[in-house]
Amino acid sequence: MSCPATNSGRLHSDEKCKQRKFLSFLFYQAVRDLKPVWMLEDMRTMETFYWEEDASQRTYTPSEALLYAIVHDHQAYAQYLLSHYTDEALAMPGERFCCCPSSAPHLAMAVRYDRRDILGLILQEAHRLPSLHSYMNRGGCFHMEDGKTPLHLACELLRSEAVILLLGNGASPQAQDHTGMTPLDVILEQLWDSKVNIGAKKLCLDNMLMFMPEIRFKMKGALERDAVCWSRVLGEDKLKFLLGKNPAPLSLIAMQTVLKQLRPEQFPESLHELPIPSSLKPLPCKMSGQLKGV
């Protein structure tokens, strides 16, 4: 028979835990409801909003708060966290968010939820920190992203504008996931597997090629072995170009040359300012202007 005092203590502990979880949900809900930044910061730093026993971890970190801001597209809060706590905001969140130590969860989350404005903010801030030199090319969490880089994920989800933002800010088109697949391989798989959203897939492919003066990818052998079918998918000229049998079109060479001159830390503003017709720019001018003003 259990001791009444023990049962009472357990019940008190359970109630306390439930209360802390409820208060923690209030913070999440406040971010979701786009409450003012000052209110969110007051809530974030209150110890009661964190339910772990470790007294040093009883507040939400800027990194965890930024994940919430990304999910709910709270741009003002994301900008505040990135400008006031850049290192901390882009650091790894706590273990309960289930992210691998070497990943870039905030970039991956911004790509997954298609938060292009916040993605632009993160990329701009990452350039200012020497510790984040390789940030754009980190593999994603194996639990959520299967080790893919943010660029792999953008190609998989057909986020053509995210593809441009990542490439323009220095993401490597040659990066490989744990299976050796490059972002170009991801797009080609998408084109091969389904005839749905062909336009979006080909746009992602064209955007990728503008940042790839050297074409290297895992599926080259597959394209050579099944050239007839791939010719129907890609067109004969593009297939021969990918296989190295045709030179790049002059228009592609011109864009590759121009884009190579743009400094990643000034992208996409530098793209927006190019004295060429808007129709030739891979990122809509409207979006470039929005990111510049955020």
C-alpha positions as CSV (number, residue, x, y, z in Angstrom):
1,M,0.0,0.0,0.0
2,S,1.5,3.4,-1.0
3,C,2.1,6.1,1.5
4,P,-0.6,8.9,1.3
5,A,2.2,11.5,1.6
6,T,4.0,9.9,-1.4
7,N,0.8,9.9,-3.5
8,S,0.1,13.5,-2.5
9,G,3.6,14.5,-3.6
10,R,3.3,12.7,-6.9
11,L,-0.1,14.4,-7.6
12,H,1.4,17.8,-6.8
13,S,4.3,17.1,-9.1
14,D,2.0,16.0,-11.9
15,E,-0.2,19.1,-11.6
16,K,2.9,21.3,-11.6
17,C,4.1,19.6,-14.7
18,K,0.7,20.1,-16.4
19,Q,0.7,23.7,-15.5
20,R,4.1,24.3,-16.9
21,K,3.2,22.6,-20.1
22,F,0.1,24.7,-20.4
23,L,2.1,27.9,-19.8
24,S,4.6,26.8,-22.4
25,F,1.8,26.3,-24.9
26,L,0.7,29.9,-24.2
27,F,4.0,31.1,-25.5
28,Y,3.7,29.0,-28.7
29,Q,0.1,30.3,-29.1
30,A,1.2,33.9,-28.6
31,V,3.8,33.5,-31.4
32,R,1.1,31.9,-33.6
33,D,-1.2,34.8,-32.9
34,L,1.5,37.3,-33.9
35,K,1.6,39.1,-30.6
36,P,3.9,42.1,-30.3
37,V,7.6,41.4,-29.9
38,W,7.9,43.0,-26.5
39,M,5.2,40.7,-25.2
40,L,6.8,37.6,-26.7
41,E,10.2,38.5,-25.2
42,D,8.6,38.9,-21.7
43,M,7.0,35.5,-22.0
44,R,10.1,33.9,-23.5
45,T,12.4,34.8,-20.6
46,M,9.9,33.9,-17.8
47,E,11.2,30.8,-16.1
48,T,7.6,29.4,-15.6
49,F,7.3,28.8,-19.4
50,Y,9.9,26.1,-19.4
51,W,9.2,22.8,-17.6
52,E,12.7,21.1,-17.4
53,E,14.1,20.8,-13.9
54,D,17.4,22.3,-14.8
55,A,17.2,25.9,-13.5
56,S,19.6,27.1,-16.3
57,Q,17.1,25.9,-19.0
58,R,13.9,27.4,-17.7
59,T,13.5,30.0,-20.5
60,Y,13.1,29.5,-24.2
61,T,16.3,30.2,-26.1
62,P,16.4,32.6,-29.0
63,S,17.0,29.6,-31.2
64,E,13.8,27.8,-30.1
65,A,11.8,31.1,-30.3
66,L,13.1,31.6,-33.8
67,L,11.8,28.2,-34.9
68,Y,8.3,29.2,-33.6
69,A,8.6,32.5,-35.4
70,I,9.4,30.6,-38.7
71,V,6.6,28.2,-38.3
72,H,4.0,31.0,-37.8
73,D,5.7,33.5,-40.1
74,H,6.1,36.1,-37.4
75,Q,8.5,38.2,-39.4
76,A,8.9,41.0,-36.9
77,Y,9.8,38.6,-34.1
78,A,12.2,36.7,-36.4
79,Q,13.9,40.0,-37.3
80,Y,14.2,41.0,-33.7
81,L,15.7,37.7,-32.6
82,L,18.2,37.6,-35.5
83,S,19.3,41.2,-35.0
84,H,19.6,41.1,-31.2
85,Y,20.8,37.5,-30.7
86,T,22.3,36.4,-34.0
87,D,24.7,33.8,-32.6
88,E,22.1,32.4,-30.1
89,A,19.2,32.6,-32.6
90,L,21.0,30.4,-35.2
91,A,22.5,28.1,-32.6
92,M,21.2,24.6,-32.2
93,P,17.9,24.4,-30.2
94,G,17.3,22.1,-27.3
95,E,17.2,18.3,-27.6
96,R,13.4,18.3,-27.5
97,F,13.4,19.8,-31.0
98,C,15.2,16.6,-32.2
99,C,17.9,18.2,-34.4
100,C,21.3,16.8,-35.2
101,P,24.2,19.0,-33.9
102,S,25.6,19.8,-37.3
103,S,22.4,20.7,-39.1
104,A,20.8,24.0,-40.0
105,P,17.3,23.6,-38.7
106,H,16.2,27.2,-39.1
107,L,17.1,27.3,-42.8
108,A,15.4,23.9,-43.3
109,M,12.3,25.1,-41.4
110,A,12.1,28.3,-43.5
111,V,12.4,26.3,-46.7
112,R,9.8,23.7,-45.6
113,Y,7.2,26.3,-44.6
114,D,8.1,28.5,-47.6
115,R,8.9,31.5,-45.4
116,R,10.9,33.3,-48.0
117,D,11.2,36.7,-46.2
118,I,12.5,35.0,-43.0
119,L,14.8,32.8,-45.1
120,G,16.3,35.9,-46.6
121,L,16.8,37.4,-43.1
122,I,18.6,34.3,-41.9
123,L,20.9,34.2,-44.9
124,Q,21.8,37.8,-44.5
125,E,22.7,37.4,-40.8
126,A,24.6,34.2,-41.5
127,H,27.1,36.1,-43.7
128,R,28.0,38.3,-40.7
129,L,29.2,35.5,-38.5
130,P,32.5,33.8,-39.2
131,S,31.3,30.7,-37.3
132,L,28.6,30.2,-39.9
133,H,30.8,30.2,-42.9
134,S,29.5,26.7,-44.1
135,Y,26.0,27.2,-42.6
136,M,24.2,27.1,-46.0
137,N,25.7,23.7,-46.8
138,R,25.0,21.9,-43.5
139,G,23.1,18.6,-43.8
140,G,19.6,18.6,-42.3
141,C,18.4,16.7,-39.2
142,F,18.4,13.0,-40.0
143,H,15.1,12.7,-38.0
144,M,13.2,15.2,-40.1
145,E,15.2,16.0,-43.3
146,D,17.1,12.7,-43.8
147,G,20.4,14.6,-43.8
148,K,19.5,16.7,-46.8
149,T,20.9,20.3,-47.1
150,P,18.4,23.2,-47.2
151,L,19.1,23.3,-51.0
152,H,18.2,19.6,-51.4
153,L,15.0,20.3,-49.5
154,A,14.2,23.3,-51.6
155,C,14.5,21.2,-54.8
156,E,12.5,18.4,-53.3
157,L,9.6,20.8,-52.4
158,L,10.0,22.7,-55.7
159,R,10.6,26.0,-53.9
160,S,12.2,27.7,-56.9
161,E,12.7,31.1,-55.2
162,A,14.3,29.4,-52.2
163,V,16.6,27.6,-54.6
164,I,17.7,31.0,-56.0
165,L,18.1,32.6,-52.6
166,L,20.2,29.7,-51.3
167,L,22.4,29.5,-54.4
168,G,22.8,33.2,-54.6
169,N,23.9,33.3,-50.9
170,G,26.6,30.6,-51.4
171,A,24.9,27.3,-51.1
172,S,26.8,24.7,-53.1
173,P,25.0,23.0,-56.0
174,Q,27.5,20.2,-55.7
175,A,26.6,19.4,-52.1
176,Q,25.8,15.7,-51.5
177,D,23.4,14.1,-49.0
178,H,24.3,10.9,-47.2
179,T,23.4,8.9,-50.3
180,G,25.6,11.0,-52.6
181,M,22.7,12.8,-54.3
182,T,23.2,16.4,-55.3
183,P,20.3,18.9,-55.5
184,L,20.4,18.5,-59.3
185,D,19.8,14.8,-58.8
186,V,16.8,15.6,-56.6
187,I,15.3,17.7,-59.3
188,L,15.9,15.0,-62.0
189,E,14.3,12.4,-59.8
190,Q,11.3,14.7,-59.4
191,L,11.0,15.0,-63.2
192,W,11.4,11.3,-63.7
193,D,8.9,10.1,-61.0
194,S,5.9,12.2,-61.9
195,K,4.4,14.4,-64.6
196,V,2.7,16.6,-62.0
197,N,4.0,20.2,-61.6
198,I,6.4,19.8,-64.6
199,G,6.7,23.6,-65.0
200,A,7.8,24.1,-61.4
201,K,10.3,21.3,-61.7
202,K,11.8,22.6,-64.9
203,L,12.0,26.1,-63.3
204,C,14.0,24.7,-60.4
205,L,16.2,22.9,-62.8
206,D,16.9,26.0,-64.9
207,N,17.5,28.0,-61.7
208,M,20.0,25.4,-60.5
209,L,21.9,25.3,-63.8
210,M,22.5,29.1,-63.7
211,F,24.7,28.5,-60.7
212,M,26.5,25.4,-62.0
213,P,29.3,26.3,-64.5
214,E,30.5,22.7,-63.8
215,I,27.9,20.0,-64.1
216,R,28.5,17.1,-61.7
217,F,25.7,14.8,-60.4
218,K,25.1,11.2,-59.5
219,M,22.5,10.3,-62.1
220,K,24.6,11.0,-65.1
221,G,25.0,7.2,-65.8
222,A,21.2,6.7,-65.6
223,L,20.6,9.5,-68.2
224,E,23.1,7.9,-70.5
225,R,21.6,4.4,-70.2
226,D,18.1,5.6,-70.8
227,A,18.7,8.5,-73.2
228,V,15.6,8.0,-75.2
229,C,13.2,8.4,-72.3
230,W,15.2,11.2,-70.7
231,S,15.2,13.0,-74.0
232,R,11.4,13.1,-73.8
233,V,11.5,14.3,-70.2
234,L,14.2,17.0,-70.7
235,G,14.4,17.7,-74.4
236,E,17.3,16.5,-76.5
237,D,19.3,19.7,-76.3
238,K,19.2,19.9,-72.5
239,L,19.9,16.2,-72.1
240,K,23.0,16.5,-74.3
241,F,24.1,19.5,-72.3
242,L,23.8,17.6,-69.0
243,L,25.7,14.7,-70.5
244,G,28.5,17.0,-71.7
245,K,27.9,16.4,-75.3
246,N,26.6,19.9,-76.1
247,P,28.0,23.2,-74.9
248,A,25.9,25.4,-72.7
249,P,23.5,27.8,-74.5
250,L,24.9,31.3,-74.9
251,S,22.1,32.7,-72.7
252,L,23.0,30.3,-69.9
253,I,26.7,31.1,-70.2
254,A,25.9,34.9,-70.0
255,M,23.7,34.4,-66.9
256,Q,26.3,32.2,-65.2
257,T,29.0,34.9,-65.9
258,V,26.8,37.7,-64.5
259,L,25.7,35.7,-61.4
260,K,29.3,34.7,-60.6
261,Q,30.2,38.4,-60.2
262,L,27.5,39.0,-57.5
263,R,28.7,38.8,-53.9
264,P,26.7,36.3,-51.8
265,E,26.4,38.7,-48.8
266,Q,24.7,41.3,-51.1
267,F,22.3,38.9,-52.7
268,P,19.5,39.4,-53.8
269,E,19.8,43.2,-53.7
270,S,22.7,42.9,-56.2
271,L,20.5,40.9,-58.5
272,H,17.7,43.3,-58.3
273,E,20.1,46.2,-59.2
274,L,21.4,44.5,-62.3
275,P,20.7,46.7,-65.4
276,I,19.0,43.9,-67.3
277,P,15.3,43.4,-68.1
278,S,13.3,42.0,-65.2
279,S,12.2,39.1,-67.3
280,L,15.8,37.9,-67.4
281,K,16.3,37.9,-63.6
282,P,15.7,34.5,-62.0
283,L,14.2,36.1,-58.9
284,P,11.2,38.4,-59.2
285,C,12.1,42.0,-58.6
286,K,9.1,42.3,-56.3
287,M,10.5,39.7,-54.0
288,S,14.0,41.2,-54.1
289,G,12.5,44.5,-53.1
290,Q,10.6,42.9,-50.3
291,L,13.7,41.3,-48.8
292,K,15.6,44.5,-49.1
293,G,12.9,46.3,-47.1
294,V,12.4,43.6,-44.4
